[in-house]
């Protein structure tokens, strides 16, 4: 079975199209030769023409069989294939009038394909081959003896047919080949961006692991000091503030412990399966402990049984980051909605803050870029990376009635349905 990258490579797709061009041209050439032979109007070397057409057919079959194999198509092989087309076309012209044959302009089709799909060195080489063939046909060819009658009319119609064939092939096939190459370049650019993002994530993860290891000691110290302060001071207001501090310190310690457990579970691939509703509600409860000042309204709009997921820890953390961003914009009356269909699981978070400034909208999601005046500018970047890893998307919109709408989409196929 072929690898997807090999099947979808630009050179492989272009060689398939070149084989299709050969088959179409071969059918037209064979039809023309057969019609001329049937009518008996042109005295041509029928055996030599038939052998040349048979060689062209064998080349088509061998190329089709070769493309069914797993071997990648190189630019050198593609150039050799075009060179074979030029040689076969030269032989056909040699046996049918040489440079006087109106189909001599077909030389331009392989050269245009080469110019659109190959590096300049291969294109120059093929141009030299075509020019050499054309030059030889000027002085050395089998003469084409036209029957008595309107010789000029036959040549004019032949030139028109040759131009129409060349124009159709160049317009359709070469445009498709160039489009395939552009698509391939876009894929390469996306892979380069993914590689750069992965490097940035690795750097952030390394720093986070070190910070998590170092935070254990100061958090333990803070916990001990808070307990002593609560024993020494009996002021009710102070006791209330110290209780809040103690709860926040405990939450930080729990988060670090959960980080370690999640890393171990991810290493062992021990991720628990649960419904999307259960996952969201559990995450919302955890987030509300972190942000008790925030208020929200949660609605489940999906019909039927909710999709089942096996969300890794970084996906849950991505959702927490998005919720924190919304609460930072405006902690009051967040509108959270969960919906799904046969393809996507959608989670929308709307806040009633100032919205996303248009001047910096394109920079959102880049590492170390923030609009809050606090933090490190990593929340949205890490969230996008985690969601993209499972095939989803994160998008931010300015809501028409004010505030920001954050949309998290996960593929339904990611779940267990």
N, C-alpha and C positions, 0 to 999 in steps of 0.2 A: 504493500500500500504506500502511495506517495505521500511525502510530507506536504502539508498545506503550503509552506513557503515555496517549495519547488513548483507545485502546481500553479501557483498564482504569480510566479516571477514574470517580469516584463519580457525577458528574452524568450521564455517558453511560450507565452501567449503570442508574441510576434511571430515565432516560427510556425505556430498553428495557423496564423493568418496568412503567412507566406505560402504554406502548403495549400490553403484554400485558393489563393490566387493562382497557383500553378494548376490546380484542378480545373478552375474556370477557363484559364487561358488554353490549357491542353484540350478541353472540350471544344473551344472555339476553333483551335488549329486543326484538330482532327475532323471537325465538321466541315471546315473549309476545304481541307485536302480531299475528304470523301466526296464532297459536292463537285469539286473540280475533276476528280477521277471518274465520277459517274457521268458527268456531262461530256467528258472527252474534249473539252475546249482548250485545255492547256497540256502541252507535252512536258511532263515533269518526271524526274527520277523517283518514281513512286516507292521503290524498295528502300532507297536511302532515306526518304522522308518518313516512311513507316518505322524504320529502325530508330531514327532520331526521336520520333514521338513515343516509341516503346521505351526508350531510355528515360525520357521525361516521366512516363508513367511509373517505371520502376523506382525512380528517385522519389516520387510522391509517396509510394507505398513504403519504401524504406524509412523515409522521414516520419511517416505516421506511426510505424512500428517503434522507431527510436523514441518518439515522444511519449510512448506508453511506458517507457522505462523510468527508473528513478534518477538518472544522471542529469545533472544541471546543464542547461544550454548556455554555452559561453559566447561571448561576442565574436571570438575567432571562428567558431563553428558557424555562427549565423552569417558571417562574411563569406565563408566558403560556400554556404548554400546559395547565397546571391551570386557568387562567381559561377557556380554550376548553371544557374539560370541564364546568365549572360552567354556562356559557352553554348548551351543548347539553342538559345535564340540565334546565335551567330551561325550555327550549323543549318538551322531551318532556313535562314535567309540565304546561305550559300547555295542551297539546292533549289531556291525559288527566286532567282534574279538578283541576289546580292543587294547593293545599295539602291537599286532601282525599285525594290519592293517597298510599297508604301508603309508596311509594318516595321520598317527600320526604326521608326520613332519609338517603338516599344522599349528600346534601350533606356529611355528616360525613367521608366517605371522602377526597375531595380535600383537605379542610381538615386532616385528620390527616396525610396525606402531606406537605402543606406544612409543618406544624408539626414534623415529624420530619426534614425535609431542607433547608428553606430558612431564611434569616434572618428575624428577627421582623417586619421591615418588609413583606416580601413576604407573610408569613402574615397580617398584619393587613389588608393590601389585599384578599387573597382572601377573608378572613372577611367584610369589608364587602361584597364582591361577592355572596357567598352569602346574606348577610342581606338585601341589597336584593332579590335574586331571590325569596327566600322571602316577603318583605313584599309584593311586587307580586302574587305568586300568591294571597295572601290575599284580594285585592280584584279581581283581573283574571285570568281564566282561562276556558278552554273547559269548561263543566260536564260532569261525568261522570254519565251517567244509567244507574244500575244497574237490571237487570231486576227484576221483582217476585220476592220471595223473601227468603231469609235475608241481608239486606244486611250485618248486623253480622258474620256469619260470613266473608263475603268480605273485609271490611276487616281482620278479625283475622288471617286467613291471609295476606293481603297484607303486613300489618305484620310477621308472623313471618318471611316470606320475605325482606323487605327487611332485617330485623335480621340474619338468618343470612348474607345476602350481604355486608352491610357488615362484620360481625364476621370473616368468613373473609378478606376482602380486607385488612382492617386488620391482623389477626393475622399473616398470612403475608407479604404484600408490604411492609408498612411495617416489619416487623421485619427483613426482608432489606435494605431501603433503609438503615435505621439501622445495620445491621451493616456495610454497604458504606462508609458514612461513617466509622465507627469505624476500619475497616481503612485508609481513606485518611489519617486522622489519624495512625495508627501509622506509615505510610510516610513522612509528612512529618516525624515525630519522628526516624525513622531517618536521613532525609536531613540533618536538622539536626545530628545527632550525627556523621554522616560528614563534614559540612562543618567542624565544630569539630575533628575528628580530623585532617582534611587541613591545617587551619591550624596545628595543633600540629606535624604532621610537617614542614610547610614551615619553621617556625621552627627545629626540630631540625636539619633538613637544611642550613639556612643556617649555623648554628653549626658543624655538623660539617665543612662545606666549608672554612670559615675555619680551624678547628683543624687539618684535614689539611694545609692549605697551610703553616701555621706550624710543624707538627711536623717537616717535612723537615730544617730546619737543625739543631735540637738532636739529632736522631737521627744525622745525619752526624757531628756533633761527638763524640757518645758512641761511635760506631764507631771513630773515629780514636783517641780516648783509650784505649779498651779494647785496641786493637792495640799501642799504645805500652806499656801496662801489662804485656801478655803478653811483650813483648820485654825489659822491664826486670826482671821478677820471674820466677824460675825455680822457685818453690815449687810442688810438684805439686798440693797442695790449692787453692792460689790459682789456679793455671793451670786447674784444673777448673771453679772458680766463674766465672772470667773467660770460659771457653769457653761456659758456659751463658748468661752475659750477652750475649756476642757473638751467640749464636744467637737470643736473644730480640729483640735490636735488629734483626738481619737480618729476623726474622719481621715486626716492626713496619714496616720499610721495604718489605718485599714486600707487606704488607697495604695500605699506602698506594698503592703502584704498581698493585696489583690493583684498588683502588677507582677510580683514574683510568681504567684500561683498561675496567673494567665500565661506567663512566659513558659512555665513548666508544662501547662496543659497544651499550649500550642506546639511545644516540642514533641509531646506525646500524641498530639492530634486528638486530645480528649476534650472536644468541644461539645457542649450539651445541646441537643436539639430541642427547640421550643417554638411555639407559635409566634407570629410577628406581633400579635397583640400583647402576649405575655412579655415578650422582649421589651417592647416599648414601655409598658406600664412599670416593669421592674426598673428600667433605666430612668424613667420619670421620677419614681420614688427616691432613687439614689440621688438624682440631681437636685431634688427639692431639699434634701438634707444639706447639700452643699450650698444651695441658694434659698434659704428659708424666706428671704424678703420678696422673692418672685411669686407672682400669682399667674395662673394659666387656666385655660379651658381646653379640655381634650375631647375630641370627637372621633369616633370610628365610623367611617362612611362606607367601608367595603361591604359587599354582599356575599353571602355564603361563608363557608369555612375559611378562616384566615390562613394565608400561606405559612408553612412551617420553615424555620430557618435554623441554621447552625452558625450563629454570628460569632466571629472571633473577637477577642478582647479589643483589638484596635478599632473594630467597627463600632462597638459600644462607646469607646472613647471618642470616636468621631462624632457620634450623636450628642454626647455630653458637651463637646466643644461648640457644636452648632447651637445648642440650647444656651450655653453661657454667652455666646456672642449676641443672641437675641435678648437675653436678660441684661447684658451690658448696655444695649441700645435703649431699652425701656423695660424694666422688670414687671410692669403692671399689665395684666390682662393679655398675656400671650395666647395666641390662637393656634392650637396644635391639632392637626387633622391627619388621620391615617386612612388610606384608600388603596385599592388594588384592582387589577383586572387580570386577564389571561396572560399578560406579558410582564407587567411592571407592578412593583410595590412602591407606593408613593407616600412620602411623609412631608407635610408642609408645616413650617413654623413661621407665623407672622407676628412681628412686633409692631409697636406704634411709636417708634423712634423717629429720628430725622431722615432715615433712608440712606441710600448709598450715594455719595457725591459723584456726579458724572465724571468729574475731572480725574478721579482716581479709581474709577470702576474697573478698568482693565488691569490694574495692579493688584487687586484683591486676590488672595490665594497664593501670592508669591511669599517665599520665606522671609522672615524678619521685616515684613511690612505691616504696620498697624495704624489704625485711625483713632485708637482709644487714648493715646498718651500714656498707657501702661501696658504691661505685658511684653511679649517678645515677638509678636507677629507670626506665631507658628500654628495657632489653632486651626484656622481655615486651611492652611497648607497641608497640615497633617490629616485633617478630615478628608480633603479631596484625594490625597494619596491613598488613604485606607479604603475609601468608597470605590475609587477607580480600580483598585486591586481586585475587587469582586465583581467588576463589570458595571458598576453604577455611576451616577453623576451627582454632582452638587452644584446648584445654580442659585444665584441671588438676584432678585428683581426688586425694583422700586414699585411698591403697590400703588395702584391708581388712587386709592383713598388715603394714602400716607403710610409711612413705615416701610419695612423691608420684608419681603416674602422669600424665605429660604426653602428650596425644594430639594429633597433627597430622594433619589430614585434608585431602586435596587431591582435587578432582573428577577422575574418570577422563577426562572430556571435555577437561580442560585439557592432557592429554598427547596423544601421537600414536597411542595404542593400539598 
